[in-house]
Amino acid sequence: MSIFYCPDTKAEWSTAVCLIDMMAFFPSVEQLDDPAIRGRPVAVTNGSAGSTIISCSYEAREFGIRTGTKMKTALLMCPELVHCPSRPERYAKISGKIMAALNDEITPDQEIFSIDESFLDLKGVLNYFGSVQAIADKIRKTVYEASGGLRCSIGISSGKLTAKYCAKLNKGGTSIITPDKIKDHIASCPIGDICGIGKKTEFYLKKCGVNVCGDLRKLPMSTLSNKYGDNGRRLYLVCTEGVDPYPVVTEQPDSKSMGHSKVLPPATTDKNLVRGIMRRLTERLASRLRRNELLSNHFKIEFKTDMGWVSQKYPLMPATQETAVIWELVTKHFTQWHGDPLYQVGVTAISLSSTQEPQQLNLFADTDKTQESNKKIDSLKDQINKKFGKYSVQSAAELLSSDANMVPVISFNYQPKGSKNSL
């Protein structure tokens, strides 16, 4: 079913942006690969021991199950729920096929928004396909064939956030709202339903008397811009005018940071377990830096306790990608933890530069055989793990993390190219 609010003619589309949103992507892939669970309620968790649902099928949602529902609770809500451990590499492979097919069959003007969402700038192909409806039909066919049978929602409007709004209107179908109608249509949308407006922003706006997008017209733009900067201005224009000033970005900007974190078993106090997990996260981060030919001279290490985050940034010179150097910083951070229950840990490189760029050296740094030895060890580990599979070579500390369900995890903002392509 398609939604039209005026005749579909090329003259009305000064800009045309499409959002493709895959339907319950992770569980749909599981149902695609296993015909026995098609049409049944399915929940996906991070690994077989995962306690929290990261995605569930629409059949499961009919029972009130949602992303974030605890698996134990979900089974009480739906005893016949099928539990599927996540398979990140499989999801990444299917996503890559879909995005590549859209690039080849529709337009190269594509911005991959997440593992299961992509924006397409349609302006350059309107004449070729003849109408936005024809493009939507071609997109649906392309996604279905490239994925082997998966469905998607399609939203088309004048900009990215308005296209994303359209895609929500008709899950599994196509929603098209022309540029001259989107302003009036979005006015009645609940303010919290707009992408980019989280719970805190929604709470703030409701305190200002803004419940639906149209209410925002009663306030000056500065209400949002003074508090949220450029993002505030963008959201104001989307909500009040139906205009998104941010174009489709076909070239992904370089990442400003790179990191890994892990949610721990509740109230973890086992120092060996935490140490093993942090070692694994450090190895992952250092390996990604080397794989993407990046260095960092600033690292953030954090532990989450009952009292909040114990977080600290550690400057470093010269910049590094060596596991041993990053691990020294993590070990230093351990002195700030005195055995309080932990709930999450993480390590992030927050200042990235290319290995090809000139680097400032520390004249007092130890540049002897130890540094060369560290590089050789890292290079050898990378080669072995690439040939025989991830974690074929592990440190003794990493082996202590085996009880923490350290399965590969795929982020929803996964990118098939660039530095966000790590599992």
Secondary structure, 3 states (H helix, E strand, C coil): CEECCCCCCHHHCCCCEEEEEECCHHHHHHHHHCHHHCCCCEEEECCCCCCEEEEECHHHHCCCCCCCCEHHHHHHHCCCCEEEECCHHHHHHHHHHHHHHHHHHCCCCEEEEECCEEEEECHHHHHHHCCHHHHHHHHHHHHHHHHCCCCEEEEEECCHHHHHHHHHHCCCCEEECCHHHHHHHHCCCEHHHCCCCCHHHHHHHHHCCCCEHHHHHHCCCHHHHHHHHHHHHHHHHHHHHCCCCCCCCCCCCCCCCEEEEEEEEEEECCHHHHHHHHHHHHHHHHHHHHHCCEEEEEEEEEEEECCEEEEEEEEEEEEECCHHHHHHHHHHHHCCCCCCCEEEEEEEECCEEECCCCCCCCCCCCCCHHHHHHHHHHHHHHHHHHHHCCCCCCCHHHHCCHHHCCCCCCCCCCCCCCCCCCC
